[in-house]
Amino acid sequence: MYLDAVKTRLVIDEYSLTMVRAFTSRTLLLNDIAGYRKGDKNMLYLIPKSENGKRLLLSNYYYWGDKAAFMGWLTEKLPDVDVVQLEEETRNLLGNDQFGLTREDREDNLKKARQVAKGVNIAATGLALWSFAYPRPYQYVAILLLAAPWVGIALTWYFKGLMRFDTKKSSPYPSVTALIFVSAGCLLLRAMLDFDLYDHKMIWLPVISLAGILSFLCFMVCRKALTEGQNKMTAPVFMFIVSFIYTYGALVMTNCYHDRSVSQVFRVEIKDKSIHTGKTTTYYLRLAPWGRFPEEEDVSVPKRLYEATQTGDKVYVYLKKGTWNIPWYWVTN
């Protein structure tokens, strides 16, 4: 690492650019570079013209001397690949009569789609904050999390391919991927935080089966947006992953929240307590063996229950059948 830090340098002349490392070096002729692309955290990538060529990373962690002068030279010599692709894709979009009879119609439809996408993606951020900062009234949060992905699917279908699942900077097509993915992810996390399943094995088969059916239906409904997008190969995989996340959260939420079955009650001793900190703080009680658990098990509990109990105290564990016959339980004092 020390040698790499000392030896690494970028050598630029009139015709080429060379990255010298501790044990390797690589040269790209300026005529062979299609342009540059800005990545996350101000990373820069030099993109070769050849499709088989390997891009060259100019990491922001390296010191390039006068960075402003270097960026000035780079932007003068090479184009921004994302900007070039965006302009080209926009021209193709506005020239495609499937999005409107005239150019004016296509421009209006694109503007409308972008406004709708921007609005619902902002709403997705608000829904995510609401679902974690203060999820009250709980039933309204649950309903919105369950409905939001379907709103995104419906909008994608409504715009007939004008709204895509692509989120690349070089794509002119608006996207509601944030609404679909964020709401499905929040539904999953909310379900995992709020409900404890008695036996996780019982949920995998229905989740996988339903996720497969949902992803197929969504693919058929939004096939125009999926098959004409840039990520044709990965789109079905993305659809199945989102469907899996959504199905797991929806099944757990509806199985537990609307359960009206009679509880089986266990009185269990607290063996230990612990707090796990990270991006969030989670409170655990280690319970003595009960039910199907032959050994001591950690169970997450609300902060108020954690603070109201001590090691050696006994708590009540309520075991319920579940709306979809997937048993679950909760702990209280």
TINU-445330 format. One record per residue (C-alpha): x, y, z; residue in one letter. Coordinates in steps of 0.2 Angstrom, whole numbers, plus 5000, padded with zeros to 4 digits. Layout:
XYZA;...
***
This chain:
500050005000M;501450125004Y;502350084988L;500750114978D;500450274987A;502250334983V;502350274965K;500650304958T;500650454946R;499750504931L;500750554916V;499950654902I;500750714885D;500050774869E;499450604863Y;499250484878S;498850464896L;499750344907T;499350274924M;500850224933V;500650114948R;501950024960A;502049864949F;501049904933T;500750044921S;499350064908R;499350184893T;497850244883L;498050344867L;496850504868L;496250454851N;495650284858D;494650364872I;492850394869A;492650504884G;492550514903Y;491150464915R;490950534933K;490550404946G;490050404964D;491150504976K;491950604962N;492750454954M;493250474936L;493250334923Y;494050344906L;492950254893I;493850174878P;493050174861K;493249984859S;491849884867E;493049754873N;494249894880G;494449904899K;493950074907R;495350164917L;494850224935L;495550384941L;495150374959S;494750524969N;495850464983Y;497450504973Y;498150674973Y;498250744956W;499150904960G;498151054952D;496450964951K;495551114943A;496851124929A;496750934926F;494850934925M;494951084913G;496150984902W;495050834903L;493450924898T;494351014884E;495050854877K;493650724880L;491750734881P;490650674895D;490050504889V;488450524900D;488050694892V;488350624874V;487250474877Q;485850574885L;485850694870E;485750544858E;484450454868E;483350614869T;483450634850R;482950454847N;481550474860L;480850634853L;480950554835G;479950404840N;478150414835D;477550284847Q;477650424861F;476650554851G;476050604834L;477150754833T;478750814841R;477750934852E;476650794858D;478150694862R;478950834871E;477350864881D;477150684886N;479050674891L;478850824902K;477250754910K;478050584913A;479550674921R;478450784932Q;477450624938V;479050524941A;479850664951K;478250684962G;478050504966V;479850484970N;479850624982I;478250544990A;479250384991A;480550475002T;479250555013G;478450385015L;480050305020A;480350435033L;478550425040W;478750235041S;480250245052F;480250405061A;478450395067Y;477350255060P;475750315066R;474350285062P;475050115059Y;473650045048Q;473850195036Y;475750175035V;475449985031A;474150025018I;475250145009L;476750035009L;475749895002L;474950004989A;476450104983A;477349974972P;475749944963W;475650134960V;477350124952G;476949974941I;475250064936A;476150224931L;477550124921T;476150034911W;475150194909Y;476550284900F;476750134888K;478650124888G;479050314890L;479350274909M;480750154911R;481550054925F;483250124920D;484050244932T;485650284923K;486150464921K;486350444902S;484450394901S;483250524896P;481750414902Y;480950454918P;480850314931S;479850274946V;481050134952T;481350234968A;479450224973L;479350034969I;481049984977F;480950104992V;479150064997S;479449874995A;481049885006G;480249995019C;478749865020L;480049725022L;481049815036L;479449865045R;478749685045A;480449625051M;480549755065L;478749735071D;478349555070F;479349395075D;478949235066L;478849075076Y;479548965062D;480349045047H;480348885037K;478448905035M;478549065025I;479849025011W;478848925000L;477349044999P;478549194997V;479549114983I;477949054974S;477049214975L;478549314971A;478749214955G;476949244950I;477049434954L;478649454944S;477949364929F;476349474930L;477349634932C;478449584918F;476949554906M;476149724912V;477749824910C;478549724896R;478649874884K;479649974897A;480749824902L;481149754884T;481549924877E;482649984892G;484549974893Q;484549834906N;483549704896K;484449564904M;484449614922T;482749694922A;481849524925P;483049484939V;482749654947F;480849624945M;480949454954F;482049524968I;480849674971V;479349554970S;480249434983F;480549584995I;478849644993Y;477949474995T;478949435011Y;478449605019G;476649595013A;476449415019L;477149445036V;476249615038M;474549545033T;474849375043N;475249465059C;474349635060Y;472649565055H;472749405065D;471249375076R;471649205082S;471649155101V;473449165109S;474349035117Q;475249105132V;476949065139F;477849135155R;479649145151V;481149205162E;482349335155I;484149255156K;485149415149D;484949585141K;485949665127S;485949815116I;486649815098H;487049985091T;487450035073G;486450135061K;485050095073T;484950035091T;484149865094T;483649805111Y;483649615115Y;483049505129L;483849325130R;482349215135L;482449045143A;481848895132P;480048895128W;478948815114G;479948755100R;481548845106F;482548705115P;483948835119E;484049015125E;483549135111E;483749325109D;482149415104V;482149605099S;480949705110V;480449895111P;481550005121K;480150035134R;480049845138L;481949825138Y;482049965152E;480549905162A;481249725164T;482849655173Q;483749485171T;482849355181G;481149435178D;479749345169K;478849405153V;477349345144Y;477549265126V;475949265116Y;475949145102L;474649165088K;474149055073K;474249195060G;473049245047T;473949135033W;474348995046N;476149065049I;476349065068P;477049225076W;477349285093Y;477649445103W;478349475121V;477649595134T;477749615153N;
***
